[in-house]
Amino acid sequence: MVHEISVTPAPGGGWTVRHDGDIEPTLFFSGAKAEDAARRLAVAIADAGQAAEIRITLRDGSLAGRFICTPTAKALS
């Protein structure tokens, strides 16, 4: 299973990080901070032995980036 993490523009400003799990979406005022939070979440998921995909969407709706974090060798042993 690949966990999906998205960074999208929030209505009214800011950026939202969403995860397909039971975690509530988180609002950030800075896109850089939202991307950092998404990256830290993806690394934690990979360290736990599962893959994660981050998708970053721009305000115009286009895809700015897509990143995959695979499980670490330590997590698989």
C-alpha positions as CSV (number, residue, x, y, z in Angstrom):
1,M,0.0,0.0,0.0
2,V,1.3,3.5,-0.9
3,H,0.2,6.2,1.5
4,E,-0.9,9.4,-0.4
5,I,0.0,12.8,1.0
6,S,-1.1,16.0,-0.8
7,V,-0.1,19.6,-0.5
8,T,-2.8,21.8,-2.0
9,P,-3.8,25.5,-1.8
10,A,-6.2,26.2,1.0
11,P,-9.4,28.3,0.3
12,G,-8.7,31.8,1.5
13,G,-4.9,31.4,1.5
14,G,-2.3,29.1,2.9
15,W,-1.6,25.5,2.1
16,T,-3.2,22.2,3.3
17,V,-1.4,18.9,3.9
18,R,-3.7,15.9,3.7
19,H,-2.9,12.2,4.4
20,D,-5.1,9.3,3.3
21,G,-5.0,8.0,6.9
22,D,-7.0,9.1,9.9
23,I,-5.1,12.3,10.3
24,E,-7.0,15.6,10.0
25,P,-5.8,18.0,7.3
26,T,-3.3,20.6,8.6
27,L,-3.2,24.2,7.4
28,F,0.1,26.1,6.9
29,F,0.6,29.7,5.9
30,S,3.8,28.9,4.1
31,G,4.0,26.5,1.1
32,A,7.6,25.7,2.2
33,K,6.4,24.7,5.7
34,A,3.6,22.6,4.2
35,E,6.1,20.8,1.9
36,D,8.4,20.2,4.8
37,A,5.6,18.7,6.9
38,A,4.6,16.4,4.1
39,R,8.2,15.3,3.6
40,R,8.6,14.6,7.3
41,L,5.4,12.5,7.3
42,A,6.5,10.6,4.2
43,V,9.8,9.8,5.8
44,A,8.1,8.6,9.0
45,I,5.9,6.3,7.0
46,A,8.9,4.9,5.1
47,D,10.7,4.4,8.3
48,A,7.7,2.3,9.5
49,G,8.1,0.1,6.4
50,Q,5.6,1.4,4.0
51,A,5.8,3.6,0.9
52,A,4.5,7.2,0.6
53,E,3.7,9.5,-2.3
54,I,3.7,13.3,-2.0
55,R,1.8,15.3,-4.6
56,I,2.2,19.1,-4.6
57,T,-0.5,21.1,-6.5
58,L,-0.1,24.8,-7.4
59,R,-2.8,27.4,-7.1
60,D,-3.7,27.1,-10.8
61,G,-4.4,23.3,-10.2
62,S,-1.3,22.1,-12.0
63,L,0.9,19.4,-10.5
64,A,4.1,21.0,-9.3
65,G,5.8,17.8,-8.1
66,R,5.4,14.2,-7.2
67,F,7.8,12.5,-4.8
68,I,8.0,8.8,-3.6
69,C,9.5,7.7,-0.3
70,T,10.2,4.0,-0.2
71,P,10.7,1.9,3.0
72,T,14.2,2.0,4.4
73,A,16.3,-1.1,4.6
74,K,16.2,-0.8,8.4
75,A,12.4,-0.8,8.5
76,L,12.3,-4.0,6.3
77,S,14.6,-6.1,8.6
